[in-house]
């Protein structure tokens, strides 16, 4: 059995990655969805901090190891849906050549993500590979 603490963050070479086994991604998603204002969740390699604010999704990095998410519920839902969806995809995929992942980043004209956001990649491990890193 895994929980949100089995998620892991890495910040290397300009790539910001949040990864973990399906159960851990779901558990993290439940915590983030449930908190009505602000939360900081420790995971391997850092902390996921979320604040519900007005406006589009803003993804940032603080102090080199804190992934910061902020925005309105309808915009934070982009991250929450990615966590749940990738967990589901990794459990049901027949082709396991590539880990299921999703890029969350701003592109010109995007009304859902802030242009001040940094790119984020969320990655789901295969369920049978959920051991310690």
Secondary structure, DSSP 4 states (H G I P E B T S, - for coil): ---GGG-EEEEETTEEEEEE-HHHHHHHHHHHHH-SSEEEEEEBTEEEEEEE-SSSBEEEEETTTEEEEEE-HHHHHHHHHHHHHHHHHHHH-S--SS-EEEEE---TT-SSB-TTPPPEEEEE--GGG-S--
